[in-house]
Amino acid sequence: QVQLVESGGGLVQAGGSLRLSCAASGRTFSSYTMGWFRQAPGKEREFVAAISRSSGTAYSTDSLKGRFTISRDNAKNTVYLQMNSLKPEDTAVYYCAAKLGIISSTEFAYNYWGQGTQVTVSS
């Protein structure tokens, strides 16, 4: 079992930055691929980024890759999402998720989820 707790969300103006954190319980955090997803109002949850055990990364689009950076600190059992140049369309609830095995952009591949943290970007 892995328990995930996100933090770092909030209200920010367009062009600003936020860093989301996801703290994981358990001793086997380093064994998990970690992902970030987001869900905007009235929309389905979508993949943002993921990072493998060996810190290989994947992003949903090149545009996001240029603004967002996923990283992990296995010593702290934490995965981060640094978000720069935020846009109003980035407004969403951001979720952290964990799975064993290779990186996936499919939410159903992830077994463990946090409760989400709200990010609101004002124009």
N, C-alpha and C positions, 0 to 999 in steps of 0.2 A: 504493500500500500504506500502511496505517495500522497501527501497533502500539500496543496499549493496555495499560497497567499500572495495576491498581487498588491502592489502599492505604488504610489507616485503619480496617480492620475490627478486631474484638476482642470481648472479653467485657465486658458492661455490665449493670448492674442495671436492672430495670424502672423506667421514669421517667427514665432517663438519656439522654444524647445522644452521638452519634458523627458525625463528618464523614468521609465517604468521598471520596477523590480518585481521579481517573483521568487519568493523564498520557499524552498521545498523541505519537507521533513524527511527523515530517514537517512540511512547511511549509504544508500546506493545511488545517490543523485547522479554521480558521474557515469552511471550505466545508461542513463536515459537521454534520448533525443528530446529536446525541448522546443516547443513552438509557441508562437504568439498568433492569435486570431483576433478579429474584431467584428463587432456587430453594430451597425448603424440603425437608427430608428426605422422600422418598416422594411428592413433589408435582412437578408440571410447572413449568417456568420461567414466570414471570409478569412482566408489564410493571409498572414502578413509576412512572417519570417520563421525560420527554424534553424536550430544549431544542433549538430550531432555530438556524440560523445567526444570525438576528436576535434571538435570546434570547426568542422566544416559547416558552411552556412548556405542558406537558400532564401530567396526573397520572392515575393509574389510578382513583382514587376521591377523593371530596371529603374523606373521612376522612384519607387519606394526605396530601392537599394541605395539610391543616391542621397536619400534623406534620412533613412532609418538604419540603425546598426544594432544587430543582435550580438550579444556576447554572454559568456558564462564564467562564473568563478566557482569551481568545484569545491574549493576549500571553504567557501561560504554557503554552499548549497543554493546558489542564487543565479538566476538568469536575468539579463537586463535587455531592455529595448530603449536605445537612445533615439529620440525622435527630434529632428531638426527641421527648420523651415516648415513648420506645421501650417496646414491649410484647413479651412472650415470643413472640407469634405473628409478630413481625418477624424472628425467628431464621431465617437463610437464608444461602446464598452469594449475594453481590451481584455482578452482572456489569455491566460497562460495555460499550457497543456503539456503533458508528458507521455512518452511512449517508449517502448523498447524497440530496438532495431533501427533501420535506416530512416533518413529524413523523409517525411511525407507532407504534402500540402493538403491532404484530405483530413477533415476534422474527425471522421469516423475511425481513423487509424489511431487516434489518441485515446488513451485509457483513463487518464486523470486530468481533471480540470480545476482551475481556481474559480473563485466567485466573480471575478471581473473587477475592473476599475474603470471609472468613467473618465473619459478625456473629452473636453469640450473646447473647441477652437472658435473664437469669436472673430468676426471680420472687421 
